Amino acid sequence: MQVIDSVKLNGKMNALTIDVEDWFQVANLREAIRYEDWDKCESRVERNVGRILRLLSIMNVKATFFILGWIAEKKPDMVKAIHKLGHEIGIHGYSHRSLNEMTPDEFREEIEKTINIMERLTGQKVLGFRAPNYSIIPNTIWACSILAQLGIKYDSSIFPVKHDRYGFLGAPRFPFLIDLNENGKLIEFPMSTIRLFGSNIPVAGGAYLRLYPYWFIKGAIKSLNKSAKPAILYLHPWEIDVNQPRVKLKFKTRFRHYGNLLMTERKLFKLLTEFEFGSVREVLGL
């Protein structure tokens, strides 16, 4: 990966992103629920996205919704409603497979298919992508060239941390430009971290949002903004759903997945009250 420059930000201070997938499509549940069984599961994504949309309308905040192609095919009216409310539509792949489980040709096929679905539903060009499970890692960096070839302008998949499932240590912590040679350039908006005890500590989304105390998340975003750096906050619709079906999981996975679901919406509301947020498109000025 050849980093050529940092990115000048032209819009809102922080980005709010929603990774739109249903409760049964999460990597934590893959051992219990197969892709082939998704159609048999109760869908709860529409009601959860609706709750998020109502909150964002009340707070007058626009967000980027990275939506699975599988979901968009099943819930086209939901995609249209998100777009009609002025939120940005990005893509999250089609089948929620991690990139290291796919060949470049399989990835290209999924992304091209998903772009076509979203653009047909919204009538607007898709600019952004987020990999399932933040799976742009050193051995899948080839995906960036394919994204650029298909017209994607920015990616938000790199997590500059060490983790058992993802991570790209050594990548820049703030938006930067990747030189893809003959394939052009791609903006990368990495997931938010702060430096603590010589390490990158993830701070602003998913299980970190649910499990960290609010004062720590607030302090981290405040510290980033004080240095004129943006935070990027992410969550999933199932993370506000305390009544979702429960699957038997190993303790560590169960804690990651179900821990503090009750707090997600409360923390999101408080953050929207205390900080300025917009879509990734707004933050990058695209």
JOTA-V174118 format. One record per pair of residues at least 24 apart in sequence whose C-alpha atoms are under 10 Angstrom apart, sorted by sequence separation. I is the first residue (numbers start at 1). J is the second residue. If there is no record, write none. Layout:
i->[I	I]
j->[J	J]
//
This chain:
i->[21	22	62	63	64	65	66	67	68	69	70	71	90	91	126	127	128	129	130	131	133	134	135	154	209	239	240	241	20	21	46	61	62	63	64	65	66	67	68	69	70	90	126	127	128	129	130	131	132	133	134	195	209	210	239	240	20	22	45	61	62	63	64	65	66	67	68	69	70	91	125	126	127	128	129	130	131	133	194	208	209	238	239	240	22	64	65	66	67	68	69	91	125	126	127	128	129	130	131	141	173	193	194	204	205	206	207	208	237	20	21	43	50	53	57	68	90	126	127	128	129	130	138	192	193	203	204	205	206	207	236	237	240	20	46	49	53	56	89	90	137	138	139	192	194	203	204	205	206	207	210	235	45	49	89	135	136	137	138	158	159	160	161	169	170	194	203	204	205	206	209	210	235	18	43	46	47	50	56	134	135	136	137	138	149	153	154	155	156	157	158	159	160	161	169	193	204	205	38	46	50	53	99	133	134	135	136	137	138	148	153	154	155	156	157	158	159	160	161	192	207	45	46	49	89	98	99	133	134	135	138	145	149	150	152	153	154	155	156	157	158	159	160	206	235	18	53	97	98	99	101	112	133	134	137	144	145	146	149	152	153	154	155	156	157	158	159	234	39	83	89	90	91	96	97	98	99	100	108	111	112	115	144	145	148	149	151	152	153	154	155	156	233	88	89	90	91	92	93	96	97	98	99	100	104	107	111	115	144	145	147	148	149	89	90	91	92	93	95	96	98	99	100	103	115	145	146	148	149	162	192	194	80	83	84	88	89	90	91	92	93	94	97	98	99	102	104	108	112	142	145	147	148	161	162	192	193	233	79	83	88	89	90	91	92	93	100	101	104	107	108	111	112	144	145	147	148	160	161	162	192	193	82	83	88	89	90	91	92	99	100	103	107	145	160	161	162	191	192	69	73	76	80	81	83	91	92	99	100	105	108	111	144	145	159	160	161	189	190	191	192	69	72	76	79	80	92	98	99	104	108	144	160	189	190	191	192	25	78	79	80	99	100	144	159	189	191	69	70	73	76	77	99	144	211	231	233	16	17	18	19	20	21	69	72	73	76	211	232	16	17	18	19	20	21	22	25	68	69	72	76	210	230	231	232	15	16	17	18	19	20	21	67	69	70	210	211	230	232	15	16	17	18	19	20	21	69	73	207	208	210	211	212	232	15	16	17	18	19	20	21	22	68	69	72	207	210	211	214	218	21	68	174	206	207	210	211	213	217	221	225	20	21	67	206	207	209	210	225	232	20	207	209	210	211	214	218	222	207	210	211	214	218	222	230	175	207	209	210	213	214	217	221	174	175	206	209	210	134	173	174	210	214	218	134	174	207	210	214	218	174	206	209	210	20	128	129	130	205	209	35	128	35	91	128	35	66	67	68	90	65	66	67	68	205	64	65	66	68	90	91	92	65	66	90	92	66	98	98	27	20	25	26	27	17	18	19	20	21	25	26	27	17	18	19	20	25	17	19	18	21	21	156	66	189	189	187	27	28	26	27	26	175	19	21	19	17	19	156	155	154	154	153	154	154	153	1	27	17	1	1	1	128	127	128	127	127	6	9	7	8	3	6	7	8	66	3	6	7	8	65	1	5	6	7	63	64	65	66	5	6	63	65	4	5	6	3	4	5	3	4	5	15	2	3	4	2	3	4	1	2	3	1	2	1	2	7	4	6	7	3	5	6	7	2	3	3	52	3	52	51	18	19	49	50	16	17	18	48	49	52	16	48	49	51	47	48	51	88	89	90	45	46	47	48	49	87	88	90	45	48	87	88	89	44	45	48	86	88	44	47	87	88	45	44	44	44	43	44	42	42	41	14	14	26	55	59	13	14	58	61	13	26	56	60	23	25	52	55	56	59	22	23	24	33	51	55	59	63	64	65	13	14	15	16	17	18	19	20	21	22	23	32	61	62	63	64	65	13	14	15	16	17	18	19	20	21	22	23	32	52	56	61	62	63	64	13	14	15	16	17	18	19	20	21	22	29	32	52	55	60	61	62	63	64	12	13	14	15	16	17	18	19	20	23	29	31	60	61	62	63	64	9	13	14	15	16	17	18	19	28	29	62	63	9	24	29	62	9	23	24	28	22	23	24	28	23	24	29	28	29	27	28	28	29	28	27	26	23	16	16	16	17	14	15	16	17	18	13	14	15	16	17	13	14	15	16	17	12	13	14	15	16	12	13	14	15	11	12	13	14	15	11	12	13	15	16	11	12	14	15	11	12	13	14	15	11	12	13	14	10	11	12	13	10	11	12	9	10	11	12	9	10	11	8	9	10	11	8	9	10	7	8	9]
j->[45	46	86	87	88	89	90	91	92	93	94	95	114	115	150	151	152	153	154	155	157	158	159	178	233	263	264	265	45	46	71	86	87	88	89	90	91	92	93	94	95	115	151	152	153	154	155	156	157	158	159	220	234	235	264	265	46	48	71	87	88	89	90	91	92	93	94	95	96	117	151	152	153	154	155	156	157	159	220	234	235	264	265	266	49	91	92	93	94	95	96	118	152	153	154	155	156	157	158	168	200	220	221	231	232	233	234	235	264	48	49	71	78	81	85	96	118	154	155	156	157	158	166	220	221	231	232	233	234	235	264	265	268	49	75	78	82	85	118	119	166	167	168	221	223	232	233	234	235	236	239	264	75	79	119	165	166	167	168	188	189	190	191	199	200	224	233	234	235	236	239	240	265	49	74	77	78	81	87	165	166	167	168	169	180	184	185	186	187	188	189	190	191	192	200	224	235	236	70	78	82	85	131	165	166	167	168	169	170	180	185	186	187	188	189	190	191	192	193	224	239	78	79	82	122	131	132	166	167	168	171	178	182	183	185	186	187	188	189	190	191	192	193	239	268	52	87	131	132	133	135	146	167	168	171	178	179	180	183	186	187	188	189	190	191	192	193	268	74	118	124	125	126	131	132	133	134	135	143	146	147	150	179	180	183	184	186	187	188	189	190	191	268	124	125	126	127	128	129	132	133	134	135	136	140	143	147	151	180	181	183	184	185	126	127	128	129	130	132	133	135	136	137	140	152	182	183	185	186	199	229	231	118	121	122	126	127	128	129	130	131	132	135	136	137	140	142	146	150	180	183	185	186	199	200	230	231	271	118	122	127	128	129	130	131	132	139	140	143	146	147	150	151	183	184	186	187	199	200	201	231	232	122	123	128	129	130	131	132	139	140	143	147	185	200	201	202	231	232	110	114	117	121	122	124	132	133	140	141	146	149	152	185	186	200	201	202	230	231	232	233	111	114	118	121	122	134	140	141	146	150	186	202	231	232	233	234	68	121	122	123	142	143	187	202	232	234	113	114	117	120	121	143	188	255	275	277	61	62	63	64	65	66	114	117	118	121	256	277	62	63	64	65	66	67	68	71	114	115	118	122	256	276	277	278	62	63	64	65	66	67	68	114	116	117	257	258	277	279	63	64	65	66	67	68	69	117	121	255	256	258	259	260	280	64	65	66	67	68	69	70	71	117	118	121	256	259	260	263	267	71	118	224	256	257	260	261	263	267	271	275	71	72	118	257	258	260	261	276	283	72	259	261	262	263	266	270	274	260	263	264	267	271	275	283	229	261	263	264	267	268	271	275	229	230	261	264	265	190	229	230	266	270	274	191	231	264	267	271	275	232	264	267	268	79	187	188	189	264	268	95	188	96	152	189	97	128	129	130	152	128	129	130	131	268	128	129	130	132	154	155	156	130	131	155	157	132	165	166	96	90	95	96	97	88	89	90	91	92	96	97	98	89	90	91	92	97	90	92	92	95	96	232	156	280	284	284	132	133	132	133	133	284	130	132	131	130	132	280	280	280	281	281	284	286	286	138	165	156	141	142	144	280	280	281	281	286	172	175	174	175	171	174	175	176	234	172	175	176	177	234	171	175	176	177	233	234	235	236	176	177	234	236	176	177	178	176	177	178	177	178	179	189	177	178	179	178	179	180	178	179	180	179	180	180	181	187	185	187	188	185	187	188	189	185	186	187	236	188	237	237	205	206	236	237	204	205	206	236	237	240	205	237	238	240	237	238	241	278	279	280	236	237	238	239	240	278	279	281	237	240	279	280	281	237	238	241	279	281	238	241	281	282	241	241	243	244	244	245	244	245	245	221	224	236	265	269	224	225	269	272	225	238	268	272	236	238	265	268	269	272	236	237	238	247	265	269	273	277	278	279	228	229	230	231	232	233	234	235	236	237	238	247	276	277	278	279	280	229	230	231	232	233	234	235	236	237	238	239	248	268	272	277	278	279	280	230	231	232	233	234	235	236	237	238	239	246	249	269	272	277	278	279	280	281	230	231	232	233	234	235	236	237	238	241	247	249	278	279	280	281	282	228	232	233	234	235	236	237	238	247	248	281	282	229	244	249	282	230	244	245	249	244	245	246	250	246	247	253	253	254	253	254	256	257	257	257	257	257	268	272	276	277	275	276	277	278	279	275	276	277	278	279	276	277	278	279	280	276	277	278	279	280	277	278	279	280	277	278	279	280	281	278	279	280	282	283	279	280	282	283	280	281	282	283	284	281	282	283	284	281	282	283	284	282	283	284	282	283	284	285	283	284	285	283	284	285	286	284	285	286	284	285	286]
//
